[in-house]
């Protein structure tokens, strides 16, 4: 059986890993500052920082 490399799957896996690493560092930094946010908001911020660097939101308190 021939093994086929799935670049798209591997690329998505590495992007997810980068996002989750950023999530962890943001959560740790916020914890040190005493400013905890929900995991959902931290994940949105981490995804934005890794994927596109821009976020449009009406929630200026968290972002």
VMD Tcl script that builds the backbone (N, CA, C; Angstrom):
set m [mol new atoms 189]
animate dup $m
set s [atomselect $m all]
$s set {name element resname resid chain x y z} {
  {N N UNK 1 A 0.835 -1.171 0.000}
  {CA C UNK 1 A 0.000 0.000 0.000}
  {C C UNK 1 A 0.884 1.240 0.000}
  {N N UNK 2 A 0.540 2.205 -0.832}
  {CA C UNK 2 A 1.313 3.432 -0.955}
  {C C UNK 2 A 0.850 4.455 0.081}
  {N N UNK 3 A 1.801 5.076 0.757}
  {CA C UNK 3 A 1.495 6.103 1.736}
  {C C UNK 3 A 1.459 7.453 1.032}
  {N N UNK 4 A 0.348 8.156 1.158}
  {CA C UNK 4 A 0.187 9.456 0.513}
  {C C UNK 4 A 0.251 10.539 1.580}
  {N N UNK 5 A 1.121 11.509 1.374}
  {CA C UNK 5 A 1.278 12.610 2.318}
  {C C UNK 5 A 0.128 13.595 2.132}
  {N N UNK 6 A -0.563 13.892 3.191}
  {CA C UNK 6 A -1.684 14.815 3.135}
  {C C UNK 6 A -1.240 16.166 3.672}
  {N N UNK 7 A -0.756 17.028 2.787}
  {CA C UNK 7 A -0.235 18.336 3.178}
  {C C UNK 7 A -1.305 19.177 3.856}
  {N N UNK 8 A -2.526 19.174 3.308}
  {CA C UNK 8 A -3.592 20.011 3.863}
  {C C UNK 8 A -3.873 19.634 5.311}
  {N N UNK 9 A -3.953 18.351 5.612}
  {CA C UNK 9 A -4.205 17.908 6.985}
  {C C UNK 9 A -3.055 18.323 7.895}
  {N N UNK 10 A -1.834 18.111 7.454}
  {CA C UNK 10 A -0.655 18.440 8.258}
  {C C UNK 10 A -0.580 19.944 8.505}
  {N N UNK 11 A -0.892 20.739 7.490}
  {CA C UNK 11 A -0.865 22.196 7.616}
  {C C UNK 11 A -1.908 22.654 8.633}
  {N N UNK 12 A -3.119 22.119 8.548}
  {CA C UNK 12 A -4.170 22.486 9.500}
  {C C UNK 12 A -3.795 22.076 10.919}
  {N N UNK 13 A -3.153 20.937 11.030}
  {CA C UNK 13 A -2.722 20.451 12.346}
  {C C UNK 13 A -1.683 21.400 12.945}
  {N N UNK 14 A -0.753 21.882 12.137}
  {CA C UNK 14 A 0.278 22.786 12.655}
  {C C UNK 14 A -0.317 24.155 13.001}
  {N N UNK 15 A -1.290 24.624 12.224}
  {CA C UNK 15 A -1.957 25.889 12.540}
  {C C UNK 15 A -2.701 25.759 13.859}
  {N N UNK 16 A -3.398 24.637 14.049}
  {CA C UNK 16 A -4.105 24.418 15.314}
  {C C UNK 16 A -3.135 24.407 16.487}
  {N N UNK 17 A -1.988 23.801 16.288}
  {CA C UNK 17 A -0.977 23.746 17.352}
  {C C UNK 17 A -0.481 25.155 17.689}
  {N N UNK 18 A -0.231 25.972 16.688}
  {CA C UNK 18 A 0.206 27.352 16.918}
  {C C UNK 18 A -0.861 28.142 17.675}
  {N N UNK 19 A -2.113 27.966 17.279}
  {CA C UNK 19 A -3.207 28.665 17.944}
  {C C UNK 19 A -3.314 28.241 19.401}
  {N N UNK 20 A -3.213 26.953 19.665}
  {CA C UNK 20 A -3.342 26.476 21.037}
  {C C UNK 20 A -2.143 26.895 21.893}
  {N N UNK 21 A -0.960 26.966 21.305}
  {CA C UNK 21 A 0.203 27.482 22.043}
  {C C UNK 21 A 0.001 28.952 22.406}
  {N N UNK 22 A -0.515 29.738 21.446}
  {CA C UNK 22 A -0.797 31.152 21.707}
  {C C UNK 22 A -1.885 31.278 22.765}
  {N N UNK 23 A -2.904 30.422 22.692}
  {CA C UNK 23 A -3.973 30.398 23.699}
  {C C UNK 23 A -3.379 30.206 25.098}
  {N N UNK 24 A -2.499 29.233 25.234}
  {CA C UNK 24 A -1.881 28.955 26.528}
  {C C UNK 24 A -1.072 30.124 27.056}
  {N N UNK 25 A -0.309 30.760 26.179}
  {CA C UNK 25 A 0.512 31.881 26.635}
  {C C UNK 25 A -0.351 33.093 26.985}
  {N N UNK 26 A -1.413 33.334 26.206}
  {CA C UNK 26 A -2.316 34.434 26.544}
  {C C UNK 26 A -3.015 34.188 27.876}
  {N N UNK 27 A -3.472 32.959 28.084}
  {CA C UNK 27 A -4.165 32.632 29.327}
  {C C UNK 27 A -3.230 32.793 30.523}
  {N N UNK 28 A -1.998 32.355 30.380}
  {CA C UNK 28 A -1.017 32.498 31.461}
  {C C UNK 28 A -0.722 33.972 31.744}
  {N N UNK 29 A -0.548 34.763 30.693}
  {CA C UNK 29 A -0.278 36.190 30.870}
  {C C UNK 29 A -1.448 36.901 31.550}
  {N N UNK 30 A -2.660 36.579 31.112}
  {CA C UNK 30 A -3.843 37.196 31.715}
  {C C UNK 30 A -3.982 36.799 33.180}
  {N N UNK 31 A -3.660 35.556 33.480}
  {CA C UNK 31 A -3.737 35.078 34.856}
  {C C UNK 31 A -2.761 35.843 35.753}
  {N N UNK 32 A -1.547 36.063 35.255}
  {CA C UNK 32 A -0.541 36.812 36.013}
  {C C UNK 32 A -0.998 38.244 36.279}
  {N N UNK 33 A -1.754 38.796 35.322}
  {CA C UNK 33 A -2.248 40.172 35.463}
  {C C UNK 33 A -3.553 40.246 36.261}
  {N N UNK 34 A -4.120 39.086 36.569}
  {CA C UNK 34 A -5.396 39.054 37.283}
  {C C UNK 34 A -6.579 39.436 36.428}
  {N N UNK 35 A -6.467 39.274 35.119}
  {CA C UNK 35 A -7.523 39.632 34.168}
  {C C UNK 35 A -7.971 38.410 33.385}
  {N N UNK 36 A -8.626 37.508 34.034}
  {CA C UNK 36 A -9.069 36.304 33.340}
  {C C UNK 36 A -10.289 36.575 32.466}
  {N N UNK 37 A -10.272 35.986 31.291}
  {CA C UNK 37 A -11.384 36.028 30.349}
  {C C UNK 37 A -11.866 34.602 30.149}
  {N N UNK 38 A -12.998 34.464 29.505}
  {CA C UNK 38 A -13.478 33.119 29.204}
  {C C UNK 38 A -12.538 32.461 28.190}
  {N N UNK 39 A -12.491 31.135 28.225}
  {CA C UNK 39 A -11.641 30.414 27.265}
  {C C UNK 39 A -12.043 30.727 25.834}
  {N N UNK 40 A -13.351 30.919 25.597}
  {CA C UNK 40 A -13.817 31.237 24.242}
  {C C UNK 40 A -13.219 32.553 23.757}
  {N N UNK 41 A -13.209 33.563 24.605}
  {CA C UNK 41 A -12.640 34.855 24.205}
  {C C UNK 41 A -11.134 34.777 23.999}
  {N N UNK 42 A -10.458 34.013 24.831}
  {CA C UNK 42 A -9.011 33.838 24.663}
  {C C UNK 42 A -8.719 33.083 23.370}
  {N N UNK 43 A -9.530 32.096 23.053}
  {CA C UNK 43 A -9.342 31.339 21.807}
  {C C UNK 43 A -9.586 32.221 20.585}
  {N N UNK 44 A -10.587 33.081 20.656}
  {CA C UNK 44 A -10.833 34.024 19.551}
  {C C UNK 44 A -9.619 34.929 19.361}
  {N N UNK 45 A -9.088 35.449 20.456}
  {CA C UNK 45 A -7.916 36.330 20.372}
  {C C UNK 45 A -6.699 35.588 19.825}
  {N N UNK 46 A -6.470 34.369 20.297}
  {CA C UNK 46 A -5.323 33.581 19.834}
  {C C UNK 46 A -5.440 33.277 18.340}
  {N N UNK 47 A -6.627 32.901 17.912}
  {CA C UNK 47 A -6.849 32.596 16.488}
  {C C UNK 47 A -6.606 33.823 15.632}
  {N N UNK 48 A -7.097 34.966 16.092}
  {CA C UNK 48 A -6.904 36.210 15.354}
  {C C UNK 48 A -5.427 36.563 15.245}
  {N N UNK 49 A -4.693 36.441 16.334}
  {CA C UNK 49 A -3.266 36.780 16.308}
  {C C UNK 49 A -2.468 35.865 15.393}
  {N N UNK 50 A -2.836 34.581 15.339}
  {CA C UNK 50 A -2.100 33.629 14.494}
  {C C UNK 50 A -2.534 33.716 13.037}
  {N N UNK 51 A -3.830 33.863 12.799}
  {CA C UNK 51 A -4.343 33.765 11.436}
  {C C UNK 51 A -4.407 35.080 10.660}
  {N N UNK 52 A -4.790 36.191 11.324}
  {CA C UNK 52 A -5.059 37.366 10.488}
  {C C UNK 52 A -4.683 38.715 11.100}
  {N N UNK 53 A -4.405 38.791 12.373}
  {CA C UNK 53 A -3.993 40.027 13.044}
  {C C UNK 53 A -5.049 41.128 13.103}
  {N N UNK 54 A -6.280 40.869 12.662}
  {CA C UNK 54 A -7.335 41.868 12.764}
  {C C UNK 54 A -8.590 41.203 13.305}
  {N N UNK 55 A -9.282 41.941 14.166}
  {CA C UNK 55 A -10.532 41.454 14.727}
  {C C UNK 55 A -11.506 42.602 14.777}
  {N N UNK 56 A -12.688 42.409 14.240}
  {CA C UNK 56 A -13.741 43.404 14.294}
  {C C UNK 56 A -14.753 42.910 15.307}
  {N N UNK 57 A -14.962 43.690 16.359}
  {CA C UNK 57 A -15.860 43.276 17.435}
  {C C UNK 57 A -16.469 44.498 18.097}
  {N N UNK 58 A -17.679 44.351 18.577}
  {CA C UNK 58 A -18.300 45.403 19.364}
  {C C UNK 58 A -17.936 45.285 20.838}
  {N N UNK 59 A -17.211 44.230 21.196}
  {CA C UNK 59 A -16.859 43.960 22.582}
  {C C UNK 59 A -15.475 44.541 22.881}
  {N N UNK 60 A -15.426 45.854 23.092}
  {CA C UNK 60 A -14.135 46.512 23.303}
  {C C UNK 60 A -13.566 46.265 24.688}
  {N N UNK 61 A -14.383 45.755 25.603}
  {CA C UNK 61 A -13.883 45.468 26.947}
  {C C UNK 61 A -12.836 44.357 26.940}
  {N N UNK 62 A -12.997 43.372 26.067}
  {CA C UNK 62 A -12.073 42.234 26.051}
  {C C UNK 62 A -11.024 42.321 24.966}
  {N N UNK 63 A -11.300 43.052 23.922}
  {CA C UNK 63 A -10.372 43.075 22.796}
  {C C UNK 63 A -9.874 44.485 22.550}
}
mol reanalyze $m
mol bondsrecalc $m
mol representation Tube
mol addrep $m
